[in-house]
């Protein structure tokens, strides 16, 4: 039995021929690690500062809070940057998927692993910038008035 072909007689082949070069765990990490790190950073900073600085029961900032916020920001930046590096590595591994065909990454159903690697790159890059913006705002603005 032969492979299915387009009406013009071109051999379609597998839609993701380099799927073995991009492990699913790495694709998921590239897509979700940076947003998850940013979310954790945002929620921890919001929760800690809103609890400590809220209303008439505001308390002094504990000594452990500033190092914890800085540590979480550094961890979030490290996770987001590593997701960006993984996405770049995956993109380099799958760059030749269906290169002979026109349409590039946007061709429907072709180069799925490359498509996911590109979205991992975009997602990671966007959340690296968001994590940096949150880090600068937390470092430049005092936690609360004591």
C-alpha positions as a printed NumPy array, in Angstrom:
array([[ 0.   ,  0.   ,  0.   ],
       [ 1.4  ,  3.422, -0.888],
       [ 1.372,  6.639,  1.078],
       [-1.394,  9.134,  0.499],
       [-0.537, 11.969, -1.866],
       [-1.846, 15.355, -2.935],
       [-3.76 , 15.526, -6.182],
       [-0.6  , 16.782, -7.913],
       [ 1.231, 13.537, -7.051],
       [ 3.587, 14.914, -4.385],
       [ 4.448, 12.571, -1.529],
       [ 3.083, 14.018,  1.698],
       [ 4.986, 11.924,  4.214],
       [ 4.554, 12.286,  7.958],
       [ 3.349, 15.718,  9.146],
       [ 6.103, 15.83 , 11.786],
       [ 9.091, 13.895, 10.435],
       [11.462, 15.22 , 13.11 ],
       [ 9.176, 14.397, 16.018],
       [11.859, 12.147, 17.495],
       [14.233, 15.129, 17.775],
       [11.811, 17.02 , 20.012],
       [10.667, 15.084, 23.058],
       [ 7.139, 15.986, 24.2  ],
       [ 8.369, 16.797, 27.722],
       [10.733, 19.41 , 26.306],
       [ 8.011, 20.889, 24.104],
       [ 5.675, 21.194, 27.093],
       [ 8.476, 22.75 , 29.17 ],
       [ 9.213, 25.275, 26.415],
       [ 5.534, 26.171, 26.148],
       [ 4.507, 26.286, 29.812],
       [ 7.514, 26.802, 32.111],
       [ 7.908, 30.556, 31.569],
       [ 4.188, 31.364, 32.06 ],
       [ 4.099, 29.144, 35.168],
       [ 7.174, 30.85 , 36.643],
       [ 5.708, 34.293, 35.931],
       [ 2.404, 33.275, 37.53 ],
       [ 4.137, 32.008, 40.653],
       [ 6.207, 35.186, 40.854],
       [ 3.156, 37.404, 40.424],
       [ 0.97 , 35.525, 42.892],
       [ 3.629, 35.311, 45.602],
       [ 4.535, 38.992, 45.323],
       [ 0.891, 40.058, 45.313],
       [-0.074, 37.772, 48.182],
       [ 2.852, 38.704, 50.39 ],
       [ 2.66 , 42.448, 49.858],
       [-1.132, 42.677, 50.049],
       [-1.241, 40.679, 53.291],
       [ 1.5  , 42.661, 54.958],
       [ 0.499, 46.098, 53.722],
       [-3.303, 45.786, 53.937],
       [-5.376, 48.285, 55.816],
       [-5.327, 49.13 , 59.52 ],
       [-3.715, 45.838, 60.536],
       [-0.608, 46.499, 58.446],
       [ 2.481, 45.113, 60.067],
       [ 6.137, 45.808, 59.587],
       [ 7.807, 44.032, 56.719],
       [ 9.445, 40.857, 58.046],
       [13.163, 40.503, 57.437],
       [12.703, 37.316, 55.41 ],
       [10.309, 38.856, 52.865],
       [12.767, 40.901, 50.799],
       [15.214, 37.99 , 50.295],
       [12.293, 35.662, 49.541],
       [10.904, 38.012, 46.892],
       [14.349, 38.481, 45.336],
       [14.974, 34.729, 45.396],
       [11.629, 33.991, 43.779],
       [12.264, 36.61 , 41.106],
       [15.666, 35.098, 40.327],
       [14.176, 31.603, 40.235],
       [11.371, 32.759, 37.927],
       [13.889, 34.452, 35.631],
       [16.071, 31.326, 35.585],
       [13.112, 29.082, 34.74 ],
       [11.851, 31.436, 32.023],
       [15.346, 31.789, 30.526],
       [15.86 , 28.023, 30.555],
       [12.501, 27.568, 28.786],
       [13.69 , 30.066, 26.181],
       [16.954, 28.148, 25.704],
       [15.08 , 24.838, 25.404],
       [12.711, 26.371, 22.838],
       [15.663, 27.668, 20.803],
       [17.332, 24.248, 20.91 ],
       [14.112, 22.551, 19.813],
       [13.67 , 25.025, 16.99 ],
       [17.209, 24.379, 15.759],
       [16.605, 20.61 , 15.862],
       [13.365, 20.831, 13.895],
       [14.195, 23.702, 11.556],
       [14.459, 21.457,  8.522],
       [11.007, 19.929,  8.909],
       [ 9.388, 20.156,  5.485],
       [11.904, 22.72 ,  4.27 ],
       [11.3  , 21.61 ,  0.682],
       [ 7.676, 22.721,  0.957],
       [ 6.444, 26.295,  0.855],
       [ 4.48 , 27.771,  3.731],
       [ 7.001, 27.391,  6.518],
       [ 5.688, 27.113, 10.046],
       [ 2.161, 28.135,  9.144],
       [ 1.471, 25.258,  6.735],
       [-1.475, 23.339,  8.146],
       [-0.536, 20.005,  9.659],
       [ 3.1  , 20.066,  8.599],
       [ 6.013, 20.506, 10.937],
       [ 4.055, 20.169, 14.159],
       [ 7.133, 19.938, 16.345],
       [ 8.642, 22.987, 14.664],
       [ 5.364, 24.851, 15.108],
       [ 5.295, 24.023, 18.836],
       [ 8.957, 24.982, 19.174],
       [ 8.245, 28.374, 17.576],
       [ 5.32 , 28.964, 19.944],
       [ 7.481, 27.871, 22.856],
       [10.03 , 30.466, 21.745],
       [ 7.403, 33.222, 21.494],
       [ 5.788, 32.276, 24.799],
       [ 9.083, 32.042, 26.661],
       [10.352, 35.316, 25.243],
       [ 7.142, 37.148, 26.154],
       [ 7.176, 35.816, 29.7  ],
       [10.877, 36.529, 30.165],
       [10.032, 40.155, 29.41 ],
       [ 7.   , 40.043, 31.745],
       [ 9.073, 38.472, 34.525],
       [11.76 , 41.128, 34.097],
       [ 9.118, 43.858, 34.241],
       [ 7.684, 42.41 , 37.466],
       [11.166, 42.082, 38.926],
       [12.026, 45.7  , 38.198],
       [ 8.749, 46.932, 39.641],
       [ 9.242, 44.909, 42.83 ],
       [12.812, 46.115, 43.241],
       [12.12 , 49.767, 42.47 ],
       [ 8.967, 50.203, 44.537],
       [ 9.161, 49.579, 48.304],
       [ 7.067, 46.686, 49.6  ],
       [ 5.038, 48.962, 51.851],
       [ 5.491, 51.853, 54.235],
       [ 6.438, 50.721, 57.71 ]])
